[in-house]
Amino acid sequence: MPTLRAACAVCLLLAGLPGASRAQEPASEIPDAGPVVIETQSDRSRRMTVPVTIEGQGPFRFLVDTGAQATVVTPRVTTTLGLLPTGRAILIAMASRTPVETVTLDGLEFAGRRFGNLTAPLLRDRDIGADGIIGLDSLQDLRIVIDFREDTLSLSDSPRGTDGYEIVVRARRKFGQMIITDATVDGVRTAVVIDTGSWHSIGNDALRRRLRGRRSETVTAHDVTGAELKSDLAVVDALRIGEMGLSGVPVGFSDSPAFAALGLATKPALILGLGNLRPFNRVAIDFASRKILFDVSKADEPSRLDALFNRLRIGTP
């Protein structure tokens, strides 16, 4: 049974437990910050991390995770800042529903913006592979652009134009998540969530059943709480999002509680990881306009895309 190196970082902060802290307030940002480009580093699971300061201290390395509803911190951060838990909440991750302690963050800064009043779950750095996670509570109303050619990430106020992007797909919002509905997997209409905090892609049981239960081997990974996730790995023939078609895409199938939390347990759904996005030049996620934009210039020949995706099969460098 192979073990995947990458953690599955999708997480959703849900209702607080008895004694939970006050409800999370919207994040604030420095106005008119303009587009800011920052160089990224790859963590041990090949995901992008960015430098973050909190109350002027740091920098800390945080994952930018479009699959996580909440910003997350680790004991390294809370110890440095002298922060104490302020409440508890239920964290739903890819393999678990776990009660966690939370802290209140103020003065979190990255890419020229400052955020405050964040209720952040406290998780172990060894489970998330970084000092923390930048979640959707810090990304709303922004456009995040991941440039795989330059290994950079930029953020800007929305809206922005679509110049340079050949494919533009609309999405709907649910619990802060951007859900693409104009997508199919081997002809089966499928809801797709783009998750930059996970390298691998996970499909739900409803999608597996519609694909006639195809299976190759069982693999294991670990979510952000350290819980083990077992999934049945298969390679789907065709993933289509809007006008974009890709082939030979590896997908692990699992009955993850994250699908139920998003209301996607009974209909085919796919959480699309960073590994299946890297063949593109750039991917932009525009939260304000509810659009996902793909730059496939110089890489739009089917044969080249096929080759790139086939190289992303499990175990292939």
JOJOUR-V506941 format. One record per residue. N is the residue number from 0. PHI is phi in degrees with one decimal (none if undefined). Layout:
N_PHI ; N_PHI
This chain:
0_none ; 1_-63.8 ; 2_-115.7 ; 3_-79.7 ; 4_-75.0 ; 5_-80.6 ; 6_-76.5 ; 7_-95.0 ; 8_-100.8 ; 9_-63.3 ; 10_-149.6 ; 11_-130.3 ; 12_-82.7 ; 13_-110.3 ; 14_-59.1 ; 15_-71.5 ; 16_-83.2 ; 17_-52.3 ; 18_84.7 ; 19_-67.8 ; 20_-72.9 ; 21_-61.8 ; 22_-61.9 ; 23_-68.5 ; 24_-99.5 ; 25_-59.4 ; 26_-71.9 ; 27_-104.1 ; 28_-139.6 ; 29_-68.9 ; 30_-69.2 ; 31_56.7 ; 32_-70.8 ; 33_75.6 ; 34_-64.2 ; 35_-129.5 ; 36_-105.4 ; 37_-127.9 ; 38_-73.6 ; 39_-106.9 ; 40_-120.8 ; 41_-95.6 ; 42_-81.3 ; 43_-65.1 ; 44_-102.9 ; 45_68.0 ; 46_-97.4 ; 47_-84.8 ; 48_-121.1 ; 49_-130.9 ; 50_-76.3 ; 51_-134.1 ; 52_-115.9 ; 53_-132.6 ; 54_52.4 ; 55_80.5 ; 56_-106.0 ; 57_130.1 ; 58_-79.7 ; 59_-108.6 ; 60_-98.4 ; 61_-116.8 ; 62_-73.0 ; 63_-98.5 ; 64_-123.7 ; 65_-75.9 ; 66_-100.0 ; 67_-104.2 ; 68_-71.4 ; 69_-119.6 ; 70_-69.3 ; 71_-124.5 ; 72_-128.0 ; 73_-120.4 ; 74_-57.1 ; 75_-58.4 ; 76_-71.5 ; 77_-67.0 ; 78_-67.3 ; 79_-61.5 ; 80_-91.0 ; 81_69.7 ; 82_-87.0 ; 83_-113.4 ; 84_-57.4 ; 85_-114.7 ; 86_-179.8 ; 87_-138.7 ; 88_-154.9 ; 89_-94.9 ; 90_-105.8 ; 91_-100.9 ; 92_-114.4 ; 93_-62.9 ; 94_-120.7 ; 95_-157.4 ; 96_-116.7 ; 97_-132.1 ; 98_-72.2 ; 99_-133.4 ; 100_-79.4 ; 101_-125.3 ; 102_-127.7 ; 103_-100.7 ; 104_-107.7 ; 105_-130.4 ; 106_71.0 ; 107_-81.3 ; 108_-128.3 ; 109_-158.9 ; 110_51.7 ; 111_75.7 ; 112_-126.0 ; 113_-124.6 ; 114_-128.3 ; 115_-147.1 ; 116_56.6 ; 117_-96.7 ; 118_-93.7 ; 119_-112.9 ; 120_-62.5 ; 121_-104.4 ; 122_-127.8 ; 123_-79.9 ; 124_-64.4 ; 125_-66.9 ; 126_-87.0 ; 127_-101.5 ; 128_74.5 ; 129_-161.8 ; 130_-77.9 ; 131_-179.5 ; 132_-132.5 ; 133_-86.5 ; 134_-101.4 ; 135_-65.8 ; 136_-64.6 ; 137_-106.6 ; 138_-117.7 ; 139_-59.6 ; 140_69.7 ; 141_-114.9 ; 142_-108.3 ; 143_-106.6 ; 144_-117.3 ; 145_-103.8 ; 146_-104.4 ; 147_-77.3 ; 148_-72.4 ; 149_-99.4 ; 150_54.9 ; 151_-126.8 ; 152_-132.8 ; 153_-127.8 ; 154_-128.7 ; 155_-148.8 ; 156_-69.4 ; 157_-87.3 ; 158_-89.6 ; 159_-128.4 ; 160_-75.9 ; 161_-112.2 ; 162_-59.8 ; 163_90.0 ; 164_-112.0 ; 165_-78.6 ; 166_-126.3 ; 167_-124.6 ; 168_-121.5 ; 169_-84.4 ; 170_-133.8 ; 171_-109.6 ; 172_-103.3 ; 173_-149.1 ; 174_53.9 ; 175_85.9 ; 176_-78.9 ; 177_-96.6 ; 178_-112.9 ; 179_-86.1 ; 180_-102.8 ; 181_-88.6 ; 182_-149.7 ; 183_-137.1 ; 184_-121.2 ; 185_48.3 ; 186_85.3 ; 187_-93.5 ; 188_-61.0 ; 189_-138.7 ; 190_-80.4 ; 191_-122.1 ; 192_-114.2 ; 193_-85.3 ; 194_-122.2 ; 195_-76.9 ; 196_-92.2 ; 197_-129.1 ; 198_-78.0 ; 199_-96.6 ; 200_-105.4 ; 201_-127.0 ; 202_-107.0 ; 203_-89.7 ; 204_-66.0 ; 205_-62.2 ; 206_-69.1 ; 207_-60.5 ; 208_-63.7 ; 209_-68.1 ; 210_-90.2 ; 211_65.4 ; 212_63.3 ; 213_-58.2 ; 214_-157.3 ; 215_-120.4 ; 216_-147.9 ; 217_-92.5 ; 218_-124.3 ; 219_-124.1 ; 220_-144.3 ; 221_-131.7 ; 222_-88.3 ; 223_-70.7 ; 224_-98.2 ; 225_92.0 ; 226_-70.6 ; 227_-82.0 ; 228_-115.5 ; 229_-100.4 ; 230_-140.7 ; 231_-95.3 ; 232_-82.8 ; 233_-143.0 ; 234_-111.6 ; 235_-83.0 ; 236_-72.3 ; 237_-146.7 ; 238_-112.3 ; 239_-121.4 ; 240_-123.2 ; 241_59.0 ; 242_-91.0 ; 243_-92.7 ; 244_-121.5 ; 245_-129.9 ; 246_-129.8 ; 247_64.3 ; 248_-94.5 ; 249_-74.0 ; 250_-137.0 ; 251_-96.5 ; 252_-105.9 ; 253_-154.5 ; 254_-86.8 ; 255_-77.5 ; 256_-65.5 ; 257_-63.8 ; 258_-65.7 ; 259_-63.3 ; 260_-64.4 ; 261_-90.7 ; 262_74.0 ; 263_-117.6 ; 264_-76.4 ; 265_-97.9 ; 266_-117.9 ; 267_-53.8 ; 268_-147.5 ; 269_-138.9 ; 270_-96.5 ; 271_-93.8 ; 272_-84.7 ; 273_-63.2 ; 274_-60.6 ; 275_-88.1 ; 276_-104.5 ; 277_-62.2 ; 278_-63.0 ; 279_-82.9 ; 280_-66.2 ; 281_-144.8 ; 282_-132.2 ; 283_-115.6 ; 284_-116.4 ; 285_-105.7 ; 286_-71.2 ; 287_-67.8 ; 288_-93.4 ; 289_58.0 ; 290_-129.4 ; 291_-115.0 ; 292_-120.2 ; 293_-121.1 ; 294_-102.3 ; 295_-116.4 ; 296_-59.5 ; 297_64.4 ; 298_-144.1 ; 299_-97.4 ; 300_-73.4 ; 301_-53.5 ; 302_-64.9 ; 303_-70.2 ; 304_-63.4 ; 305_-58.7 ; 306_-63.4 ; 307_-63.7 ; 308_-71.7 ; 309_-64.8 ; 310_-71.1 ; 311_-90.1 ; 312_-60.4 ; 313_-57.7 ; 314_91.9 ; 315_-100.1 ; 316_-65.9
